[in-house]
Amino acid sequence: MDQLMHGFPPAPDHQVTLTNWRSPPYNRWSFQHVRELVPTAEIANFPDDVWDLPVSPTDLSGLLPDPDNAPQLSFSQFLTETGTDGLVILHRGRIVFEHYAHGMTSDTPHILMSVSKSLLALLAGILTGQGHLAPGRLVTDFVPELGGTAYCGATVRDLLDMRAGVQFDEDYLATSGPIIEYRRATNWNPPSPGDTPSDLRSWFCRLTETQGVHGGMFHYISPNTDLLGWVIERATGQRFADLLSDLLWKPMGAMRSACITVDRLGAPRCAGGISASVRDLARVGQLIVQAGRRGDRQIVPGDWISDIMRNGDRAAWEAGRFAACFPGLPIAYRSQWYSVQEETPLLFGFGIHGQHLFVDPQCELVISKVSSQALPLDLPLIDLTMRAVSRIRRFFRESSH
């Protein structure tokens, strides 16, 4: 890690490129330097109105993240085992724990992967509240160019809840096929020799095969979220990055600007392309704890957040393949957020390679974690993280009494 991209130029085996940037060990550098690899659009903050997060350190060194299994891990071992680059825990609006590794700091932007989807959903809620977006409307009302594709008949709500009946295999380890074409269209993979230049919006016209019905089972398709970004831009006549800045990032009081990757024609990778500091990601979680409010300003409609927590379809989730990543948990998926429907509800955003934002509104607890795990989906590490989060939640519930 220490030698990656060092030297002028770096040694060939230490160079991070568009070909290797999502593979270990290169991802430990690239996930903090996305802007140097892929074109991006800025999501500007407002430096004169930053949401202050007081610091009240809590000693978690004695916490056992996975106490039921042997050998037992210490909290520091958990952070190492799960490839943690940055972790911020907020309790009642205060930073109670903060950790950085692999060259990251509180100011460093880190790619959020699919936690980006959850940020888009908050923007969608704002725009719905303003009357610009209606989840019940057809996708083709906004993007008629897709009338001949598998998205014909799908609603905005189908995209938000990942219940569009579109054939697409989200295989992160595939070396050929539609997902590779998709990554090339978004500028995430280099073109092959002789390739015709591609772009995200025209690529959607290739999705012509259906799988099931719209509004049916949960079927996780990242392009759905990119299409939501296109719908939002058409509905408002504004760039996605500017909208996210003006309607969420600035009023929320972000400390740093964020950014989002774009294709060669400026289309945003809403499904996974946002980079932000781990503190600012925690601020997003705190906004949810406060039911969408900061001070006397309602930023995200409270009823949108309540809908996410209460109205996910458990049966649709359990019929989908992704449920295997979280065995035994009573999860539903609503508006690009996962909801654990227990007595004390938990909302979370989740991205490959270990990106997380957990929000426990009742406990007023936020856990913001970014990582550079080797595998896109590492089921043992997902299980370990969920167990650790459960233990952290219990610790702060008990310490509050």
N, C-alpha and C positions, 0 to 999 in steps of 0.2 A: 504493500500500500504506500509506504513512504517514498518509493522510487517511481510510482506511476506519474507520468507526465513531467518528470524532472529531467532537466538537460535541454540543450538548445541545438538540435532537437533531442527529444527523449530517445533512449535506445528503442529499437523496434519492438522488443517484447514488453516494454513499459508504456507503449503508446495506447491511449484510449481512443477508439474510432467509432464511427457509426455502425461498424460491423460487430464490435465486441462489447459495446457499452452497457448492455444489460446482462452480461455474463460475469461471473466471479473470476478473478478478483477485481476486475475493472469497474464493476458497478459501485464499489465503495468510493471511487473518485467521481465517476460520472453522475451518480445520483445527486451530488452536490454541485455539479458543474454543467447542468443540462444546457444552459444558454450558450456554452462553448461548442456544443455538438449539433444542436437542432435549432433552427430559427424560432424565435419566440416573440410574443406580444406582451407588453408590460401591463400588469394589473396594478395601477398606481395606488399608493396609500396617500394619506393627508398628514404630513409630519407634524402639523400644528395641533392635531387633535388625536393624540394617541391614548388608547385605553390603558391606564396604569394598572399593572398587576403587582400588588405588594408581595414581598417575599417573606415567608414565615417557614423556615426549614423544619422538616420533620425527619427524624432518624428512622429510616426503613431498613437499616442494615440487618436487623434481627428478623425481618419478615421472611418467611419461607414461601416462595411463590407457588410451590407444588407440594404441600405438606403431606399429601396422602401417598406419594410415591417414594421409592428409594432407588438410588441414593437421593437424598434431599439436596436441592439447590439453594444456595444463598441468593439474596436479591441481586448482588453484583454478578453472580454466575448466570442468573437468568438473563440479565442484560447482555452479557457476552454471548451466551448460547443462542439468543435470538437475533444476533447481528445488529444490535441497537446502535444507531448513529446519534439519535437524540430522543430524549424523553422529558416531558413536562407533565407534572400532576398539579392540578388546581383543586383546592378545596375551599368552598365558600369564597371564591374569587381571588384566592391568594395562591401563589406558587409555593407549594409545600415540598416539592422535590423536583430536581432538575439534573439531568445527566447528558453529557456529550462525549462522543468518541470519534475516532477515525478522522480527526481534523475538523469536525463540525463545531460550531459555536451557536450562541443564541441568535446571531444575525444571519446565519448561513441558510440560503434557500435549499430545500431538499425536495426532490420530486415526490408527489403524493400518490402517484399511480391512480388507482380507482377511488381513492378518497376524493379525488377531483369530482367524481360523479355526485357525491353528497353536497359539495359546494354548489354545483349547478342546480341541484334540487332546491336549495334555499333561494337562489335567484329566481327559479321558476315560481316559487311560492310568492315572492315579492311581486312578480309581474302578474300573477293570477289575481292577487289582491288589488292591483292597480287597474285590472280589466284588460290588460294587453294579451293575456293568455287564458285559454279555457281548456282544462284537461279533457273535457268531453269532445272536443272538436277533432276532426280527422287530420292526420298528418298532411295529407294532400291538399287540405285547405290552405296550408302555408307553403308547401313545396309541391306544386302540381306536377313538377318534372318526374316525380316518383309514382305517377299513376299507373305505370306499366310494370311496377316491381312488386315484390312480396309485401311491401308496406301498404299497398292499396287496401283500404278499409281499416287500417290501424288508427287508433286514437293517440293523442298526446299522453293520456293516462296509461295506455298499453306500453308506451316507451318508458314512462316514469317507473312503472312497476315491473319492468322486464317481463312482460307477458305478450309481446308481439310474436305472432306465429311465423317467424322468419327463419329459414335454414341458414345457420352459420355455426361452425364448430370453433369454439373458443379454446383452442389447444395451444397453450403458450409454448410448448416445446416442439411444435410442428416446424419442419424445415421447408415445406412447400405448401401450396394451396391458397385458399382465400385469405387466411389470416396473414400470410406473408405479403400478398398483394395489398391488403389493407395497411400493413405497416409501411410498405413502400409509398402508398398514396399519402400517408400522413407525415412522411419525411423521417420516420423512425428506423427504417432500413434503407441501405443504399440501393440504388437501381442496379440491376444486372446489366452487363454489357449488351448494348443494342436495344434496351428497353425504351419504349415510348414514354416520355414524361407523364406522370400520373398526378392526380390530385384527389382529395377526399370526396368532394361533392360529386364529381363525375363517377367515382368508384361505386357510389350507392346504386347506380343503375344496373350493376352486375348482380345485385341481390334479388333474384327473380324466383327462387324456389321457396316454397312454404314448408313449415313444420308445425303441424297442429293448427289451432285457430287463434285468432287475436282474442286476448282476454282469457286465455286458457292457463296452462301451467306456467310456473316461473321458468324462464329460459334466458339465461344470462348471456347477453350479446352486447359487447362494448360499443359497436357501431350505433346501437340505439341511442346512446348518450350523445355521441357526436351529431346524430341527426337532430336530437333535441336542441343542441346548440344552433344548428341551422334554422330550426323552427323559431327559436327565440330571436335570432337576427332578422328573420323575415317579419316576425310579428311586430318588432319594434323599429326596424330600419336602422339599427345600431350594431356596432361590433360587440361580440360577446365579451371580450376583455374589458372594453370600456364600460359596459353595463355592470359587470361584476365589480369593477372598481367603484363606480358611482353609487351603486345601490347596496353593496355589501361591504367591500373592503374599506372604503373611506368612512362611512358612517359607523362601522364596527370599531374603528380606531386601531387599525393594523399598524404595527411598529415599522414594518418594512413593505416595500412593494413586492408583489408576487409576479409570476409570469406564467404564460401558457404556451406550449409549443404550437406551431402553425405549419400548414403545408405550403407548397410553393406559391399558392394563390391566396394565402392568408387565412384559410379555414382553420379554426381552432380544434385542437385535440381535447375536447371536453371530457372524454372518457378517462383520461389518465395523464394529461400533459401539464397539470399545474404544479409549480414549485413554489414553496413558501417556507418560512421559518417555522420551527416547531412551536414557538411561543404564539405566533399568529394563528396557527392551527388550533391551539388551545383556546385562543380568544373566540374562535368560531364555536367551540364547544360550550364556552361560558355563555355565549349569546343564547344557545339553546336552553341551558339551565335557567336562564332568566326569561324564558318563554318568548324569545325574539326581541327583547327590549334591552336597550342600553340607556340607563338613566331614564329620562322622560320621553325617549324616542322609541317608537315601535318600528323596528327595522324589518324583521320577518314576521308576517302575521301569526299571531298566537294560534289561531285555529288551524293553520297549515302544519305547525309543529305537532299539535294535538292529533291531527289526522295521521301523521307519520307514526305516532306512537300507538294509535288505537285501531287503525283500519287496514292493516296489512292482512292478506289472505293466507292463513296458515296452510290450508289444503293445497293452494297453488304452490307455495314454497316446498312443501314436502313431496310434491310430485316432480320437482325439478332435481337435476343432478347435483346442484351445488349444496344441497342439504347434507351431503356426505362429508363436507368440510367441517361441519359443526354438529357432530352426532349427539343426539340426546338433548339438544337445546331447543326450547319452544320458540322458534324464530318465525317471523314474518318479514316480508320485504315490501316497503312502501316508499315511493318517491325517492329511490336511489339510496335509501337508508335501511339498515338491518335493525330489527326491533326484537329484543328478547322479552317475550311476554310473560314475565314472572310477577310476583307480588310487588317487587321493587323493579320497575322496568329499566331496561338498558338499551340505549340507542348506540349504534356504531357505524362508522364508515370503515371500509376495508379495502386495501389494495395489495397487489402482488408484491412479493419480496419483503413483506412485513411492514406495511404502512397501516396505521390505525388511528382512529379518533373515537374514543369511548366517552359516552355522556350518561351519567346517572343523575337525572334531575332531582330526585327525592333526596339524595345524599349531597347534592350540590357538588358533584365530583366530576372532573374532566381528566382524562388520560390521553395525552397526545404522544404518539410513538412513531418514529420513522426509522427505517432499517435498510440494510443492504444484504438481505439473506441470499444465499446462493441460488435456491430454487424459487421459481415464481410462486408455486403453491407447495409448501412443505407442511403436510398434515400434522406431524408430531409437533412442529413449532407453533402451528395455529392452536393446537390443543393446549400446549404449554402456556401460550399467551393468554388464552381464555381462562385457564385456571389461575394464572397470576392476577388477572384483572378481578376475578371473583374474590381472591384473597385480599387484594388492595381495597376493594369495596367494603368487605367485611371489617377490615382494620379501621377504616375511617368511620363506618357506622358505629362501631363499638367505642371509638375514641370520642365520638360526639355526645355520648350519653354520660 
